[in-house]
């Protein structure tokens, strides 16, 4: 059987250390560790004092993310900027928010009868507001905001005599 602590932890009534660790794992590296510590681990790896798996474990990173950071660090080292190197951000949604006039245009063009094609709405956003959108971005926005084109009804196939 399970110990009392393990059973409480699995039932969600433990001390919460696992939940805190899970939240820490999804924070950016620069929020988890000081830049000086990250540079120290990268320098240790460069000097072959630690292995890649040990260094990745010290920084709580996957091996692929560690290798990409290591490549960035080595570029900075080659340019003699390793002392000031700071790791960049990884992943996440870095897109800018769409301006209100563009959103108003999308609603106007997609909610009319008949609705405008997605590619036309994207080109209008570029022409009128100098805001570049792709047809697929307009389609995804329309689906998320209830402005998508109605799907055509499926035609019944005629029976075929064989």
C-alpha positions as CSV (number, residue, x, y, z in Angstrom):
1,X,0.0,0.0,0.0
2,X,0.8,3.7,-0.1
3,X,2.1,5.6,2.8
4,X,-0.2,8.2,4.4
5,X,1.8,11.1,2.9
6,X,1.8,9.6,-0.6
7,X,-2.0,8.9,-0.4
8,X,-2.6,12.5,0.7
9,X,-0.4,13.8,-2.0
10,X,-2.2,11.9,-4.7
11,X,-5.6,13.0,-3.4
12,X,-4.4,16.6,-3.7
13,X,-4.1,17.1,0.1
14,X,-0.4,17.0,0.4
15,X,1.9,19.8,1.4
16,X,1.8,21.3,-2.1
17,X,5.5,21.0,-2.9
18,X,4.8,19.2,-6.1
19,X,2.4,22.0,-7.2
20,X,5.0,24.6,-6.4
21,X,7.7,22.6,-8.4
22,X,5.3,22.3,-11.3
23,X,4.8,26.1,-11.3
24,X,8.5,26.7,-11.1
25,X,9.2,24.4,-14.0
26,X,7.0,26.6,-16.3
27,X,8.6,29.9,-15.4
28,X,11.2,31.5,-17.6
29,X,14.8,30.5,-16.8
30,X,15.8,34.0,-15.9
31,X,13.0,34.1,-13.2
32,X,14.2,30.8,-11.7
33,X,18.0,31.4,-11.6
34,X,20.3,34.4,-11.4
35,X,22.1,35.2,-14.6
36,X,25.5,34.8,-12.9
37,X,24.5,31.2,-11.9
38,X,23.4,30.4,-15.4
39,X,26.7,31.8,-16.9
40,X,28.6,29.7,-14.3
41,X,26.9,26.5,-15.3
42,X,27.4,27.3,-19.0
43,X,31.1,28.0,-18.4
44,X,31.5,24.8,-16.4
45,X,30.0,22.9,-19.3
46,X,32.2,24.7,-21.8
47,X,35.3,23.7,-19.8
48,X,34.0,20.1,-19.6
49,X,33.7,20.2,-15.8
50,X,30.1,19.0,-15.9
51,X,28.2,16.9,-18.5
52,X,25.3,18.3,-20.5
53,X,22.8,16.3,-18.6
54,X,24.2,17.5,-15.2
55,X,24.2,21.1,-16.4
56,X,20.6,20.8,-17.7
57,X,19.6,19.2,-14.4
58,X,21.2,22.1,-12.4
59,X,19.2,24.6,-14.5
60,X,16.0,22.5,-14.6
61,X,16.0,22.4,-18.4
62,X,15.3,19.8,-21.1
63,X,18.4,18.7,-23.0
64,X,17.2,20.4,-26.2
65,X,16.6,23.7,-24.5
66,X,20.0,23.4,-22.7
67,X,21.8,22.8,-26.1
68,X,20.2,25.8,-27.7
69,X,21.2,28.0,-24.7
70,X,24.7,26.5,-24.9
71,X,25.0,27.5,-28.5
72,X,23.9,31.0,-27.7
73,X,26.4,31.1,-24.8
74,X,29.2,29.9,-27.1
75,X,28.4,32.6,-29.7
76,X,28.7,35.2,-26.9
77,X,31.9,33.6,-25.7
78,X,33.4,33.7,-29.2
79,X,32.6,37.4,-29.4
80,X,34.1,37.9,-25.9
81,X,30.7,38.9,-24.4
82,X,30.2,35.9,-22.2
83,X,30.5,37.9,-19.0
84,X,27.4,40.0,-20.0
85,X,25.4,37.1,-21.6
86,X,21.8,36.7,-20.4
87,X,19.7,33.8,-21.8
88,X,16.8,34.8,-24.0
89,X,13.2,34.0,-23.4
90,X,11.7,30.7,-24.8
91,X,8.3,29.9,-26.1
92,X,5.2,31.7,-25.2
93,X,2.9,34.0,-27.1
94,X,5.0,37.0,-28.2
95,X,2.6,38.3,-30.7
96,X,1.3,41.9,-30.5
97,X,-2.3,42.6,-29.7
98,X,-4.4,43.6,-32.7
99,X,-5.5,47.3,-32.7
100,X,-9.1,48.1,-32.1
101,X,-9.7,49.5,-35.6
102,X,-8.5,46.2,-37.1
103,X,-10.9,44.2,-34.9
104,X,-13.8,46.5,-35.8
105,X,-12.9,46.0,-39.5
106,X,-12.9,42.2,-39.0
107,X,-16.3,42.2,-37.3
108,X,-17.7,44.5,-40.0
109,X,-16.5,42.4,-42.9
110,X,-17.2,39.0,-41.4
111,X,-20.6,39.7,-39.9
112,X,-22.1,41.2,-43.1
113,X,-24.3,39.1,-45.5
114,X,-22.7,37.5,-47.4
115,X,-19.5,37.4,-45.3
116,X,-16.3,38.6,-47.0
117,X,-13.6,36.0,-47.7
118,X,-10.8,35.7,-45.1
119,X,-8.1,36.7,-47.6
120,X,-10.0,39.9,-48.6
121,X,-10.4,40.9,-44.9
122,X,-6.7,40.3,-44.4
123,X,-5.8,42.5,-47.4
124,X,-8.2,45.2,-46.2
125,X,-6.6,45.3,-42.8
126,X,-3.2,45.9,-44.6
127,X,-4.6,48.5,-47.0
128,X,-6.7,50.5,-44.5
129,X,-4.7,50.1,-41.2
130,X,-1.2,49.0,-42.4
131,X,-1.6,45.9,-40.2
132,X,-0.4,42.7,-41.8
133,X,-2.6,39.6,-41.2
134,X,-2.6,36.3,-42.9
135,X,-5.8,34.6,-44.2
136,X,-5.3,31.8,-41.7
137,X,-5.0,34.3,-38.8
138,X,-8.3,36.0,-39.8
139,X,-10.0,32.5,-40.0
140,X,-8.7,31.5,-36.6
141,X,-9.8,34.8,-35.1
142,X,-13.2,34.4,-36.7
143,X,-13.7,30.9,-35.3
144,X,-12.6,32.0,-31.8
145,X,-14.9,35.0,-31.8
146,X,-18.0,33.5,-33.4
147,X,-17.6,35.3,-36.7
148,X,-16.7,32.3,-38.8
149,X,-18.3,31.5,-42.2
150,X,-21.2,29.0,-42.0
151,X,-20.2,25.6,-43.1
152,X,-22.0,24.4,-46.2
153,X,-24.5,21.6,-45.7
154,X,-23.4,18.2,-46.8
155,X,-25.1,17.1,-50.0
156,X,-26.9,13.8,-49.9
157,X,-25.5,11.4,-52.4
158,X,-27.9,9.9,-54.9
159,X,-28.3,6.2,-54.6
160,X,-26.5,4.3,-57.3
161,X,-28.0,1.2,-58.8
162,X,-25.4,-1.5,-59.4
